[in-house]
Amino acid sequence: MDPVSPFPAIASVLMAVATCFFLVNRFGAPTEQERYATIDGLRGYLAIFVFLCHSSMLYFYLRTGQMKLPPSNLYTQFGQGSVTIFFMITGFLFFSKLIDGRARKIDWGRLFISRFLRLVPLYLFAMLLLFLIVAYVSHGDLNEPISKLLKGAVRWLGFTILGLPDLNGIENTYIIVAGVTWSLPYEWLFYFALPLLALTVRVMPPLPYVALGIASVAGFTTIAWLGIWHPQIHHLMSFLGGIMASLLVRFEFFQKFAIGRVSSGIILVCLAVAVAFYPSPDKAVPLFLLSVVFVLVACGNNMFGVLTHPVSRTLGQMTYSIYLLHGITLYVTFNFILGVTEARALSSVSHWLLVIGITPILVFVCFVTFRLIENPAMRSTTNVTAWLRSRLTNHTSLS
């Protein structure tokens, strides 16, 4: 079988769907957020697509020693195209908040606390797993000066804005997490830029948050200018697709068009053209095609009911967990359970059968991490915000 055949990808997606079907029957479906239901259903599939991209990359890495994009437009777009749409989702959701802020005051403190609680707890868990794996592979030995090891750990804990260094002499440490952390600095940059973007829609944040936005954007720009971080313009442009959707969704006539079957056909055509003719969304045309796809979905197209189905929304809940933890799942499976020598000797059929086999395990694990880490952290936003404000109030009164 061709190692980049689409059939294993289809089988893996179906396995993920079947697993979520079981979870829905056992634990129930998440509450439907009517306004963004289609986006909730979309992002779980995007995370699975990223998993499939890295599964394909792993097949070739085991045989060549080079971790690079697979020789397939489909599998490359699974990774890069999905992350592009993730950026659009961020742009859509948070620029929508800014537009809504013209009629309803934005609680900026709560917004930033919610972002911290959304991204940090699970990220710290992923970093704990990374550090434990590094220690295991190192047999508990210290292979480099402790100061260098600590500096490397800090860089990883800082969402790798300062790079993805090897830890304790373990070459290509980033492979343990499939290198997925590269996208998170873009997310943080967008969040910190929100007070400045608010000015474009005539929303005036409190001056401390404007100052935070200016300082943060200046800091990211400086890191990029120093050559420590290398942002790509097409990734930054991806957020514009989401911003465009946040504007178009407010026009009733466009919403009516978006939910129609014609729009579903347009989505399929755009995806087919993007995959058939472009290896990645780093050019204007494929970026435009993916933007069209996202705009129509964000404005209500549910792709024949698939994106609003309870199974899809259940998978969507686990998006961040799947995104962060699939690399670790692959690494543990192919390095510790199977063994590198044995994994390298697998045929393409056996490789993909193993990937398909671990798909339900990945979904189960991510269902647990969502319930035990992500969801409790998100639900604590109100209490954490109130606690921090009370502490600040007490401190101010004592001063």
Secondary structure, DSSP 4 states (H G I P E B T S, - for coil): --TT-SHHHHHHHHHHHHHHHHHHHHH-PPPP-GGGHHHHHHHHHHHHHHHHHHHHHHHHHHHHS-----S-HHHHHHHHHHHHHHHHHHHHHHHHHHHHTTTS---HHHHHHHHHHHHHHHHHHHHHHHHHHHHHHTTT---S-HHHHHHHHHHHHTTTTT----BTTBTTGGGGGTTGGGGHHHHHHHHHHHHHHHHTTT----HHHHHHHHHHHHHHHHHHHTTSS---HHHHHHHHHHHHHHHHTT-HHHHHHHTSHHHHHHHHHHHHHHHHH-SSS-SHHHHHHHHHHHHHHHTT--TTTTTTSHHHHHHHHTHHHHHHHHHHHHHIIIIIITTHHHHHT--HHHHHHHHHHHHHHHHHHHHHHIIIIIHHHHHTHHHHHHHHHHHHHHHHHH-
